[in-house]
Amino acid sequence: VPPDKLYEEVDQWCQEILDLSPTAIRWVKKRMNHFTDMIYGIDELLAEASYTYHMSEESRQAKEAFREKGRLNFRKFRGLED
């Protein structure tokens, strides 16, 4: 569609869609959005998990050990002190 005809084309498509079953359109939209809705939920979960880890004492000590080229004993974060 040429750029100067875009709004006209969109309006024509919208008019055609308005002539169709609203129930069918609603279910088609739900089906089409199903996959992207899952992605948004997973993305939010990962962002929260990442933030929680990076604000933790475990993360702080791991960064410090990395900077000092040392090794961190992660067992203490599992309650398995040596």
Distance bins in CASP14 RR format, pairs under 12 A and 6 or more apart:
PFRMAT RR
TARGET T0000
AUTHOR 0000-0000-0000
RMODE 2
METHOD distances of the structure
MODEL  1
1 7 0 0 0 0 1 0 0 0 0 0 0
1 8 0 0 0 0 1 0 0 0 0 0 0
1 9 1 0 1 0 0 0 0 0 0 0 0
1 10 0 0 0 0 1 0 0 0 0 0 0
1 11 0 0 0 0 0 1 0 0 0 0 0
1 12 0 0 0 0 0 1 0 0 0 0 0
1 13 0 0 0 0 0 1 0 0 0 0 0
2 8 0 0 0 0 1 0 0 0 0 0 0
2 9 0 0 0 0 1 0 0 0 0 0 0
3 9 0 0 0 0 0 1 0 0 0 0 0
3 10 0 0 0 0 0 1 0 0 0 0 0
5 11 0 0 0 0 0 1 0 0 0 0 0
5 12 0 0 0 0 1 0 0 0 0 0 0
6 12 0 0 0 0 0 1 0 0 0 0 0
6 13 0 0 0 0 0 1 0 0 0 0 0
7 13 0 0 0 0 0 1 0 0 0 0 0
7 14 0 0 0 0 0 1 0 0 0 0 0
8 14 0 0 0 0 0 1 0 0 0 0 0
8 15 0 0 0 0 0 1 0 0 0 0 0
9 15 0 0 0 0 0 1 0 0 0 0 0
9 16 0 0 0 0 0 1 0 0 0 0 0
10 16 0 0 0 0 0 1 0 0 0 0 0
10 17 0 0 0 0 0 1 0 0 0 0 0
11 17 0 0 0 0 0 1 0 0 0 0 0
11 18 0 0 0 0 0 1 0 0 0 0 0
12 18 0 0 0 0 0 1 0 0 0 0 0
12 19 0 0 0 0 0 1 0 0 0 0 0
13 19 0 0 0 0 0 1 0 0 0 0 0
13 20 0 0 0 0 0 1 0 0 0 0 0
14 20 0 0 0 0 0 1 0 0 0 0 0
14 25 0 0 0 0 0 1 0 0 0 0 0
16 25 0 0 0 0 0 1 0 0 0 0 0
17 24 0 0 0 0 0 1 0 0 0 0 0
17 25 1 0 0 1 0 0 0 0 0 0 0
17 26 0 0 0 0 0 1 0 0 0 0 0
17 28 0 0 0 0 0 1 0 0 0 0 0
17 29 0 0 0 0 0 1 0 0 0 0 0
18 25 0 0 0 0 1 0 0 0 0 0 0
19 25 0 0 0 0 0 1 0 0 0 0 0
20 26 0 0 0 0 0 1 0 0 0 0 0
20 27 0 0 0 0 0 1 0 0 0 0 0
20 28 0 0 0 0 1 0 0 0 0 0 0
20 29 0 0 0 0 0 1 0 0 0 0 0
21 27 0 0 0 0 1 0 0 0 0 0 0
21 28 0 0 0 0 1 0 0 0 0 0 0
22 28 0 0 0 0 0 1 0 0 0 0 0
22 29 0 0 0 0 0 1 0 0 0 0 0
23 29 0 0 0 0 0 1 0 0 0 0 0
23 30 0 0 0 0 0 1 0 0 0 0 0
24 30 0 0 0 0 0 1 0 0 0 0 0
24 31 0 0 0 0 0 1 0 0 0 0 0
25 31 0 0 0 0 0 1 0 0 0 0 0
25 32 0 0 0 0 0 1 0 0 0 0 0
26 32 0 0 0 0 0 1 0 0 0 0 0
26 33 0 0 0 0 0 1 0 0 0 0 0
27 33 0 0 0 0 0 1 0 0 0 0 0
27 34 0 0 0 0 0 1 0 0 0 0 0
28 34 0 0 0 0 0 1 0 0 0 0 0
29 36 0 0 0 0 0 1 0 0 0 0 0
29 37 0 0 0 0 0 1 0 0 0 0 0
30 36 0 0 0 0 0 1 0 0 0 0 0
30 37 0 0 0 0 1 0 0 0 0 0 0
31 37 0 0 0 0 0 1 0 0 0 0 0
33 39 0 0 0 0 0 1 0 0 0 0 0
33 40 0 0 0 0 1 0 0 0 0 0 0
34 40 0 0 0 0 0 1 0 0 0 0 0
35 41 0 0 0 0 0 1 0 0 0 0 0
35 42 0 0 0 0 0 1 0 0 0 0 0
36 42 0 0 0 0 0 1 0 0 0 0 0
36 43 0 0 0 0 0 1 0 0 0 0 0
37 43 0 0 0 0 0 1 0 0 0 0 0
37 44 0 0 0 0 0 1 0 0 0 0 0
38 44 0 0 0 0 0 1 0 0 0 0 0
38 45 0 0 0 0 0 1 0 0 0 0 0
39 45 0 0 0 0 0 1 0 0 0 0 0
39 46 0 0 0 0 0 1 0 0 0 0 0
40 46 0 0 0 0 0 1 0 0 0 0 0
40 47 0 0 0 0 0 1 0 0 0 0 0
41 47 0 0 0 0 1 0 0 0 0 0 0
41 48 0 0 0 0 0 1 0 0 0 0 0
41 49 0 0 0 0 0 1 0 0 0 0 0
42 48 0 0 0 0 0 1 0 0 0 0 0
42 49 0 0 0 0 0 1 0 0 0 0 0
43 49 0 0 0 0 0 1 0 0 0 0 0
43 50 0 0 0 0 0 1 0 0 0 0 0
44 50 0 0 0 0 0 1 0 0 0 0 0
44 51 0 0 0 0 0 1 0 0 0 0 0
45 51 0 0 0 0 0 1 0 0 0 0 0
45 52 0 0 0 0 0 1 0 0 0 0 0
46 52 0 0 0 0 0 1 0 0 0 0 0
46 53 0 0 0 0 0 1 0 0 0 0 0
47 53 0 0 0 0 0 1 0 0 0 0 0
47 54 0 0 0 0 0 1 0 0 0 0 0
48 54 0 0 0 0 0 1 0 0 0 0 0
48 55 0 0 0 0 0 1 0 0 0 0 0
49 55 0 0 0 0 0 1 0 0 0 0 0
49 56 0 0 0 0 0 1 0 0 0 0 0
49 59 0 0 0 0 0 1 0 0 0 0 0
50 56 0 0 0 0 0 1 0 0 0 0 0
50 59 0 0 0 0 1 0 0 0 0 0 0
51 59 0 0 0 0 0 1 0 0 0 0 0
52 58 0 0 0 0 0 1 0 0 0 0 0
52 59 0 0 0 0 1 0 0 0 0 0 0
53 59 1 0 1 0 0 0 0 0 0 0 0
53 60 0 0 0 0 0 1 0 0 0 0 0
53 62 0 0 0 0 1 0 0 0 0 0 0
53 63 0 0 0 0 0 1 0 0 0 0 0
53 77 0 0 0 0 0 1 0 0 0 0 0
54 60 0 0 0 0 1 0 0 0 0 0 0
54 62 0 0 0 0 1 0 0 0 0 0 0
54 63 0 0 0 0 1 0 0 0 0 0 0
55 63 0 0 0 0 0 1 0 0 0 0 0
56 62 0 0 0 0 1 0 0 0 0 0 0
56 63 0 0 0 0 0 1 0 0 0 0 0
56 74 0 0 0 0 0 1 0 0 0 0 0
56 77 0 0 0 0 1 0 0 0 0 0 0
57 63 0 0 0 0 0 1 0 0 0 0 0
57 64 0 0 0 0 0 1 0 0 0 0 0
57 72 0 0 0 0 0 1 0 0 0 0 0
57 74 0 0 0 0 0 1 0 0 0 0 0
57 76 0 0 0 0 1 0 0 0 0 0 0
57 77 0 0 0 0 1 0 0 0 0 0 0
58 64 0 0 0 0 0 1 0 0 0 0 0
58 65 0 0 0 0 0 1 0 0 0 0 0
58 72 0 0 0 0 1 0 0 0 0 0 0
58 73 0 0 0 0 0 1 0 0 0 0 0
58 74 1 0 0 1 0 0 0 0 0 0 0
58 75 0 0 0 0 0 1 0 0 0 0 0
58 76 0 0 0 0 1 0 0 0 0 0 0
58 77 1 0 1 0 0 0 0 0 0 0 0
58 78 0 0 0 0 1 0 0 0 0 0 0
58 79 0 0 0 0 0 1 0 0 0 0 0
59 65 0 0 0 0 0 1 0 0 0 0 0
59 66 0 0 0 0 0 1 0 0 0 0 0
59 72 0 0 0 0 0 1 0 0 0 0 0
59 74 0 0 0 0 0 1 0 0 0 0 0
59 77 0 0 0 0 0 1 0 0 0 0 0
60 66 0 0 0 0 0 1 0 0 0 0 0
60 67 0 0 0 0 0 1 0 0 0 0 0
60 72 0 0 0 0 0 1 0 0 0 0 0
60 77 0 0 0 0 0 1 0 0 0 0 0
61 67 0 0 0 0 0 1 0 0 0 0 0
61 68 0 0 0 0 0 1 0 0 0 0 0
61 70 0 0 0 0 0 1 0 0 0 0 0
61 71 0 0 0 0 0 1 0 0 0 0 0
61 72 1 0 1 0 0 0 0 0 0 0 0
61 73 0 0 0 0 1 0 0 0 0 0 0
61 74 0 0 0 0 1 0 0 0 0 0 0
61 76 0 0 0 0 1 0 0 0 0 0 0
61 77 0 0 0 0 1 0 0 0 0 0 0
62 68 0 0 0 0 0 1 0 0 0 0 0
62 70 0 0 0 0 0 1 0 0 0 0 0
62 71 0 0 0 0 0 1 0 0 0 0 0
62 72 1 0 1 0 0 0 0 0 0 0 0
62 73 0 0 0 0 0 1 0 0 0 0 0
62 74 1 0 0 1 0 0 0 0 0 0 0
62 76 0 0 0 0 0 1 0 0 0 0 0
62 77 0 0 0 0 1 0 0 0 0 0 0
63 70 0 0 0 0 0 1 0 0 0 0 0
63 72 0 0 0 0 1 0 0 0 0 0 0
64 70 0 0 0 0 1 0 0 0 0 0 0
64 71 0 0 0 0 0 1 0 0 0 0 0
64 72 0 0 0 0 1 0 0 0 0 0 0
65 71 1 0 0 1 0 0 0 0 0 0 0
65 72 1 1 0 0 0 0 0 0 0 0 0
65 73 0 0 0 0 1 0 0 0 0 0 0
65 74 0 0 0 0 1 0 0 0 0 0 0
66 72 0 0 0 0 1 0 0 0 0 0 0
73 79 0 0 0 0 0 1 0 0 0 0 0
73 80 0 0 0 0 1 0 0 0 0 0 0
73 81 0 0 0 0 1 0 0 0 0 0 0
73 82 1 0 0 1 0 0 0 0 0 0 0
74 80 0 0 0 0 1 0 0 0 0 0 0
74 81 0 0 0 0 0 1 0 0 0 0 0
74 82 0 0 0 0 0 1 0 0 0 0 0
75 81 1 0 0 1 0 0 0 0 0 0 0
75 82 1 0 0 1 0 0 0 0 0 0 0
76 82 0 0 0 0 1 0 0 0 0 0 0
END
